[in-house]
């Protein structure tokens, strides 16, 4: 009798184990779905410091062609400055410092200064990894002009462009060095393109 009782409890134990194994994924899926749709445990704050664009803009909105500006298909930082004065040149130097501070991600980024000011070609030699493109601001698309705030006159904005030519993010002059560096490291870490 003891042997029959032991074999019956062993069978029940095996059935319970099998049931646990089969129900665990189902319980996890139901619980995660319930948490997702309830909004519970979802953080309210955002982790990025720059301004996200939804839907994204494209290089075409800046009057640029991807193949001309970025044939290597790297990430681009496009600094816009209608008149490249002392503040603009200071921002160029700051963007170079941020690029160097990226460490292992530095080769994945190319910087572009988009300006109406001519005679700045020597900046490319002074700041490796940067090119200067002369373009009038009138070449910006209407969608760009409508969606980008004008309170800073669009001066020294930094537009982040992915290797496919999309502009998902931009920084204003109010974003400091650490904020830009943190956002860019996170973006490049998570990105599988470029």
C-alpha positions as CSV (number, residue, x, y, z in Angstrom):
1,X,0.0,0.0,0.0
2,X,2.8,2.4,0.7
3,X,4.3,1.7,-2.7
4,X,1.0,2.6,-4.4
5,X,0.6,5.7,-2.3
6,X,4.1,6.8,-3.2
7,X,3.6,6.3,-6.9
8,X,0.3,8.2,-6.8
9,X,1.9,11.2,-5.0
10,X,4.8,11.1,-7.4
11,X,2.4,11.3,-10.4
12,X,0.5,14.2,-8.8
13,X,3.8,16.0,-8.1
14,X,4.8,15.5,-11.8
15,X,1.5,16.9,-13.0
16,X,1.8,20.0,-10.8
17,X,5.3,20.6,-12.1
18,X,4.1,20.2,-15.7
19,X,1.2,22.6,-15.0
20,X,3.6,25.2,-13.5
21,X,5.9,25.0,-16.5
22,X,3.1,25.4,-18.9
23,X,1.3,28.2,-17.1
24,X,4.3,30.3,-16.3
25,X,4.6,31.9,-19.8
26,X,0.9,32.5,-19.9
27,X,0.9,34.2,-16.5
28,X,3.8,36.4,-17.4
29,X,2.2,37.5,-20.7
30,X,-1.2,38.2,-19.0
31,X,0.5,40.2,-16.2
32,X,2.7,42.2,-18.6
33,X,-0.2,43.0,-20.8
34,X,-2.3,44.2,-17.9
35,X,0.6,46.3,-16.6
36,X,1.2,47.9,-20.0
37,X,-2.5,48.8,-20.6
38,X,-3.1,50.0,-17.1
39,X,-0.1,52.4,-17.2
40,X,1.1,51.2,-13.8
41,X,4.9,51.3,-13.4
42,X,5.4,53.3,-16.6
43,X,7.6,56.3,-15.9
44,X,6.1,59.7,-16.6
45,X,9.3,61.6,-17.1
46,X,11.5,61.4,-20.2
47,X,15.1,60.6,-20.3
48,X,16.2,62.6,-23.3
49,X,17.2,66.3,-23.0
50,X,16.9,67.3,-26.7
51,X,13.6,67.8,-28.4
52,X,12.2,64.8,-30.2
53,X,10.5,65.3,-33.6
54,X,7.4,63.2,-34.2
55,X,7.0,62.7,-37.1
56,X,10.6,63.1,-38.0
57,X,11.9,65.6,-40.5
58,X,14.4,64.7,-43.2
59,X,17.5,66.2,-44.7
60,X,15.3,67.4,-47.6
61,X,13.6,69.8,-45.1
62,X,17.0,71.5,-44.7
63,X,17.5,71.6,-48.4
64,X,20.3,69.0,-48.3
65,X,20.8,65.7,-50.1
66,X,22.0,62.7,-48.2
67,X,24.4,61.5,-50.8
68,X,26.1,64.8,-51.0
69,X,26.4,65.6,-47.3
70,X,26.8,62.1,-46.0
71,X,28.1,59.6,-48.5
72,X,29.7,57.5,-45.7
73,X,26.2,57.2,-44.0
74,X,27.3,58.3,-40.6
75,X,25.3,60.0,-37.9
76,X,25.3,63.8,-38.6
77,X,25.2,66.7,-36.3
78,X,24.1,69.7,-38.3
79,X,24.7,73.1,-36.7
80,X,22.5,75.8,-38.2
81,X,23.8,79.4,-38.1
82,X,22.5,82.0,-40.6
83,X,25.4,84.3,-39.7
84,X,28.4,82.5,-38.2
85,X,29.7,85.0,-35.7
86,X,31.8,84.5,-32.5
87,X,28.9,82.6,-30.7
88,X,28.7,80.3,-33.7
89,X,32.4,79.6,-33.7
90,X,32.2,78.9,-30.0
91,X,29.4,76.4,-30.6
92,X,31.5,74.8,-33.3
93,X,34.3,74.3,-30.8
94,X,31.9,72.9,-28.2
95,X,30.4,70.4,-30.7
96,X,34.0,69.2,-31.4
97,X,34.5,68.7,-27.7
98,X,31.3,66.7,-27.4
99,X,32.3,64.6,-30.4
100,X,35.7,63.8,-28.8
101,X,34.0,63.0,-25.5
102,X,31.9,60.3,-27.2
103,X,35.0,58.1,-27.0
104,X,34.4,54.9,-29.0
105,X,31.4,56.3,-30.7
106,X,33.3,59.3,-32.1
107,X,34.0,57.7,-35.6
108,X,30.2,57.2,-36.1
109,X,29.5,61.0,-36.1
110,X,30.2,63.6,-38.7
111,X,29.5,67.3,-38.0
112,X,28.2,69.8,-40.5
113,X,28.0,73.6,-40.2
114,X,25.0,74.9,-42.3
115,X,25.4,78.6,-42.7
116,X,25.0,81.5,-45.1
117,X,28.4,82.9,-44.1
118,X,31.0,82.3,-46.8
119,X,34.8,81.9,-46.3
120,X,34.6,79.4,-43.5
121,X,36.2,76.5,-45.4
122,X,39.3,76.6,-43.2
123,X,37.1,75.4,-40.3
124,X,37.1,71.9,-41.8
125,X,40.9,71.8,-41.3
126,X,40.8,73.3,-37.8
127,X,38.0,70.9,-36.7
128,X,38.4,67.3,-38.0
129,X,35.2,65.5,-38.8
130,X,33.4,68.7,-39.8
131,X,32.3,70.1,-43.1
132,X,30.9,73.5,-43.9
133,X,27.9,73.8,-46.2
134,X,26.8,77.2,-47.5
135,X,23.0,77.3,-47.8
136,X,20.5,80.1,-47.5
137,X,17.8,79.6,-44.8
138,X,15.2,80.2,-47.4
139,X,16.0,76.7,-48.6
140,X,14.4,75.2,-45.5
141,X,11.0,73.5,-46.2
142,X,7.7,75.0,-45.0
143,X,7.3,72.0,-42.7
144,X,10.7,72.7,-41.1
145,X,9.8,76.4,-40.6
146,X,6.5,75.5,-39.0
147,X,7.7,72.8,-36.6
148,X,11.0,74.3,-35.3
149,X,10.5,77.1,-32.7
150,X,11.7,80.5,-33.7
151,X,12.4,81.9,-30.2
152,X,16.1,81.4,-30.8
153,X,16.0,82.4,-34.4
154,X,17.1,78.9,-35.3
155,X,20.6,80.0,-34.5
156,X,23.0,77.4,-33.3
157,X,20.5,74.6,-33.2
158,X,22.0,71.2,-33.5
159,X,20.0,68.7,-35.6
160,X,20.8,65.0,-35.2
161,X,20.4,63.1,-38.5
162,X,20.5,59.3,-38.7
163,X,22.4,57.6,-41.5
164,X,19.1,57.2,-43.4
165,X,18.6,61.0,-43.6
166,X,15.9,61.3,-40.9
167,X,16.0,64.1,-38.2
168,X,14.6,62.6,-35.0
169,X,16.0,65.0,-32.5
170,X,17.4,68.5,-32.1
171,X,19.1,70.5,-29.4
172,X,18.6,74.2,-28.8
173,X,21.2,76.6,-27.3
174,X,19.7,76.0,-23.9
175,X,20.9,72.4,-23.9
176,X,24.3,72.2,-22.2
177,X,27.3,70.0,-23.0
178,X,26.5,67.2,-20.6
179,X,22.9,66.9,-21.8
180,X,23.9,66.6,-25.4
181,X,26.7,64.2,-24.6
182,X,24.3,62.0,-22.5
183,X,21.7,61.9,-25.2
184,X,24.1,61.2,-28.0
185,X,25.9,58.4,-26.1
186,X,22.5,56.8,-25.4
187,X,21.4,57.2,-29.0
188,X,24.6,55.7,-30.5
189,X,24.6,52.9,-27.9
190,X,21.1,51.8,-28.9
191,X,21.4,52.4,-32.6
192,X,22.3,49.5,-34.9
193,X,22.7,51.8,-38.0
194,X,25.6,54.0,-38.8
